[in-house]
Amino acid sequence: MSEVNMSAVKKKRRALTMQQKKDLKGWLFVSPFVLGFLLLFLDIFVDSFRFSFLKVTILPKGGFDTQNVGFANYYQMLRVDPYFNGQLFGSVRDMLVSLLIIVMFSLFIAVILNQKMRGRAFFRAVFFVPVILAVGIIERADMANSIMSVYQSVPGLDTGIAQVRETTNALFTTAELKMYMNRIFEFSPALTNMTVGAAENIYNVINNSGVQILIFLAGLQAISKSIYEAAYIEGCSGWECFWKITFPMISPLILVNVIYSIIDSFTSSRNEVMNNIMTFMKRGFYGEASAMAWVYFVVAAVFIIVIGFSVSRFVFYQNRE
């Protein structure tokens, strides 16, 4: 075999395939997180698991002392603590409800903001700037609203629906709205509760949708316009283009936003379990807090795996090779 043919064979062997190049780019993209986790968080991760089986006592002169208690922290939390199981169930329930609402709302707003219209950049900023600047303001406003609701529910302060409506300037109370939706529109109880819950938590929905809207916008702008032009020539309507082109093409980003929304819901500052873990940490109960965090981590991981696997079965990946 000639030297020219030998060099050609060697170059062919050294050349990376398209899939290998994609894998390499993926590893380069996640390498900062992988290195940061290995160098900074791995020891903390292992220590938290070890502390969950220990009783940690802070010494007056500094440092701490540990005592092995086995599964006592887990037993105390799951079988003795009267609040943790209810808080965990409430966190999962809120996550499932908010997940569907936030993903649907984000996709709807992203499709609208992707249209050609005047002031498009301004409207995009309206939905994304609160994520950066006004998170604390919206949370405080929501907290103040919750406090006012509790205050108004104290017996003797209000004497009827009319007075509550006069104080809050609401067109319908929650109970009346649910009744009208059940009787007039014949909504199911589950759909009624989800719709009313979304209306009551509209500030949280908007506040938690900025990143998802941005991701959907990036995906919508990456779709080639020639695909839509070919579809319109063939007589497809806008509705058909959405379900036949737009929705399949951005389905990988739906999976990304689903995973992101689950994690964001489980780690939200409004999450009762997260607040409970932080309270235990501040009081010096590191063993109990670690056990609580690990149970919460396992539950969150299970839901991420199950929901992610279920959604991934319907994801369409365009072959660009």
N, C-alpha and C positions, 0 to 999 in steps of 0.2 A: 504494500500500500504506500502511495506517495506521501511526502511530508505535507502537501497541501490538504490531502484528504484527512490525514491524522489531525491536523490543526482544526479542521472543520468539525470533526467528531468531538474533539475536546471542547470547543466553543459551544457545541450543541448540548453537551453534558452539563457545562457550567451555567447555561442559560436557565433562568427560573421560569417556571410556568406562570400563567396568569393567576391561578389560584394561590400559588406560593407568594407571589408579589402582593396579593390582597391580604394574605395572612401576615406577611411581614409589616405591611402598613398598619394593620390592626394592632399588632404588638407594639409598634412604635407609638401609636396613639395612646394606648393604655399604660405604657411603661412608666410615666410619672406617678400614676396611682399605685402601680405594683411596687415600684421602688419605695415610695412613701410609706406604703403599708408594711413592707418588710423591715424598713429601717426605723420607723417611728411608732407604728401601731401594733406590731406583732407582739411585742412584750406586754403592752397594756392589755391586748386581747387575751393572752394566756393568763396574766395575773387576775383578770376579772373572773375567768373561769375557775381559777384556783381559790379565789376569795369567796366564791359562791358556796364552798364547802367548809368555810372557816367562820369563826366569830372573831372579828377584828376589834381590838380595843386600842384607842389612842392613848399613848402615855403622856403624862403631864409634862415631862421634860423633852418631849419630841419623840418621833418614831411611833411604832405601833407594835402590839403583841397579838399573836394569832393563836387560836385554839380550834382544833379539828372537831367539827360537829356533824360531819357526814351530810346527810340529806335533811337535816333539821330545818335549814333555811327554806328549802323547797316545800317541806311539809307545812311549816308555819304559814307560808304564803298561799299555798293552794288549798289547804284543809282548815286552817284556823282563821286566817284573815278574812273577815266578812265582806270586804270591799273589793279585793283584787280581782276575783273572778268576774264580778259584775262590771268592773272597769275594763277588763280585757274584752269581754263580750261587747260592751258598748263601743270600744275602739274598732273592733272588727266590723261591727254593724255600720258605724259611721264611714269607715273606709269603703265598704261595698257600695253604699249609697252615693257618696261623694265621687267615687271613681267613675261611675257611669255618667253622672251629671257633668263633671269637669271635662271629661274626654269629649262628650257630645257638644258641650258649649264651646270648647276650644276649637274643635273642627268647624263648627258653624261660623264662629267669628273669623277664623283664619280664611275660610272660603270667601266671606264677604270682604275682608281686608285685602284679598288678593285681586279683587276686581279693579278695573281702571276707573278712578273717580277722583274728584278734586279733594284735596286735604287728606289723601290716603296716608301720608307719613304722619300727620297729626293724630289720626285715629289709631294708628299702630302704637304711637307713643302713649296714648291714653290708656291702653290696655297693658302696656309693659312697664311704664314708669313706676306704678305702684309697687311692683315687685322689688324695685331697687330702693325707692325713697319712702314710700308711705305705708310700709307693712305695720310699723308700730302704731301709726295713726288709726288705721282701719281696725286693728286688734283692740285698741283702747275704746274706739267707738262701739265696737261690737260688745265689749265687756260692759261698757256703760249702759248699753241697751238691755243686756241681760240683767244687770242690777236693777234697772228701772222696772223690768217685767216682774222681778221678784218683789220689789217694793209695792207694785200695784196689786199683787196677788194677796197681800196681807189682809185678813178679814177686818172689816170695819172701815177700810180706806176707800173702797169703791163698793157701790151697792147695786151694780147691774151692768149689763152689756152696754147700755147707753152711755154711762159714765166712763167706762173703759174706752169706748170709741171716741168720746169727746176729748179724753186726755191724750190718746195716741194718734188722733186724726186718721184712723184706719177706716177703710170702706167696709171691710168685713173682718170679723174676728176669725181666728183659726178654726174654731169649732163650726162656725157658720159656713166658712169656705169649704170645709170638708163635706158638710151636709149638702151644699149645692152641687158639688162635683159628683157626689154619690147619687143624688136623686135626679138631677137634671141631665148631666152628661153621662151618667151610668159608668163612671170610672170604677175600677176595682179598688179595694182598700189599699193594696200595695202601691198602685200607681198614684192614688190620691195622696198617700203619705209622702211618697217621693217628690211629687210636684209641689205640695205645700212646704215640705222641708227645703226644697231648692229655693222657693220664693222667700222663705224666712232667712235663709243663709246666703242671700245673693251677694253680700259683701265678701263672704269667704270664698264663694265660687269665683268671683272676678279676681280676687286677690291671689288665689291659688292657680289661676289659669294662664298667667302671663308667659311662663316658660313654655308651656304646652302650645300656646298660640304661636310663639316664635318658631318652635320646631316644625309645626304644621306649615307655617308660611314658607320656611326653607324648603320643605318637601314639595309644596305646590309650585314654587318658582323653578324647581329643578325638572319639572315635567316639560318635555319638549312641546312647543306650540304646534309643531307640524302634525302631531298625533291628533290634536283637536281639529285642525284644519281638514285633515283627511276624513275625520268622523263627520264633520259638518257637510262636506261634499257628498258623503254617502247618505245624508239625510237624517243624521242623529240629532235629537233635541238636546237641550241643555241638561235636562233631567237624566236622559240616557247616558250622556257623556260623563256625568258625575258618577253614576253607578258602574259604568263599564270601563272608564278610564281613570278618573280622579281617585275614586275609593280604592281600587286595587293597587294603584301606583304608590299611594301614601300608606298602604296597610303596614309596611315595616315601621313607619313612624307612629302608627297607632299602637303597635307593640311597645315601642320605646316610651311613649307617653303613659301607657298603662303601667309599666314598671315604675316610671318616675313618680306617677301619682300615688301608687301604693306606698312607696318609700316616704314620700312627702307627707302623706296622711298619718303614717305610723310614727313619724318623727316630729309632727307639728307641735308647737308650743301650747296649743289648745287641747292636746291629747292628755287625758287624765292619767294614763299609765306612765307616760313620760314625766309628767309633773310629780307623780308619786315617787318615781325612781330618784328624781333630783332632790325631793324633800328628804328621802332616806339618806342620800349622800351628804346633804348639808348637815344632818343631825349626827353624822358619824357612824351610821349603821351600814358599813360598806359590804359586809357579808350578805345581809338581807337585800340590799340594793343590787348587788351583783347577781344573786339568784333570780330576782325579779327581772333584771335586764336580760338574762339568758333565756328565761321562759318566753319573754316578749320577743326576743330575737328569733327563737325557733318558730314561734307562731307566725311572725312576719315572713320568715324565709319559706315556710310551707305555702303560704298564700301567694308569694311571689312565684314560686316554682309551679304551683298548680294553675294559677291564672295565666302566667306567662306561657306555659306549655299549651294551654287550651287556646289562647289567642294566636300563638305561633302557627297552629295548624291551618289557619285561614289566611296567613300572610302570603302575599304574592311578591316574589323576587324577580325583577326583570333581568334577563340574561344579556349582559352587555358585551360578552366575548365575541 
